[in-house]
Amino acid sequence: MFTIEHEYDATVVTLVDEGKAPLLEDVTVNAFDDCVTVTQLDPRTDEVMQITISFSQLRDLQAALDLPEGVYQLRKPKEA
């Protein structure tokens, strides 16, 4: 399950883990104008962990989910 909310300066997607236990904490993705942050509570330390990625890194991650093992570099198609 997931939710999508549009806030003043970001689009916020929350991913809720469903299914058989053990379940993991919710993951929150904030898409800003210049970057994306991913946060999740670490239950071992009771601290929220956050990473920040660029839209280029997000694009690469999206492509990587559908590719076999290897090293890749995405390139823009040449214009005719």
N, C-alpha and C positions, 0 to 999 in steps of 0.2 A: 504494500500500500504506500502511496505517497501523496503529499499535498503540494499545491503551488499557490504562492501568495505574491502579489505585486505590492511592494512597499515603495516609499518615496524614492530611494536611491538604489534599489536592488530588486531582483526577482529571487524569491526564496523557495527552494524545493526541499522538502523534508522527506527522507526515505525511512519508512518504518519497517523493521525486520519482522517478518511473519513466518509462521511455520512451527516446526518442532523445536523444543528447547534443546540446547541453550540458545537464547536469542541475544543478539547484540544491541547495543544502544542505537538510538536514532542517529542518522547522518543528516546534517543540514548543509545544503549547497546554496551559497549566496552569489548571484551573478551581478556584478557591478559593471560600470562602463568600461573599466580597464583591466579587470581581473576577476577571478572566481576564487572564493574561499570554500573550503570543506572543513566542517567541524564535527567532532564526536566526543562525547564524554568517555573518559577512560575510567571504568569502574574500579580499577586497581588503585589509582591515585586520587580519584574523585576530582580530576581536573579536566577541563575541556581542551582537547588537542585541536589545533588548527593548522592547515596548510593553505598556501596561496599559490595559485597557478595562473599562467597567462592564457589568453584565448587560443594562442598557438599550441600550447601544451594540451589544452582541452581538446582541440581538434585532433592532435596526435593520439591522445588517449582513445577518443572515439574510433579512430581508424584502427588502432591496435587491437581493439576488442574483436575485430573480424578478420585478423590476419594470423597466419601461422608463425611459428618461432622464426626470428631473423632480425636483421637490422634494416630499418627503412628510413627514408626521408621523403616527406610529402612535398610535391612541387605544384605550383599553379600551372594549369594547362596553358599552352601557348595560344595566343590569339591569332586568328586567321587573317 
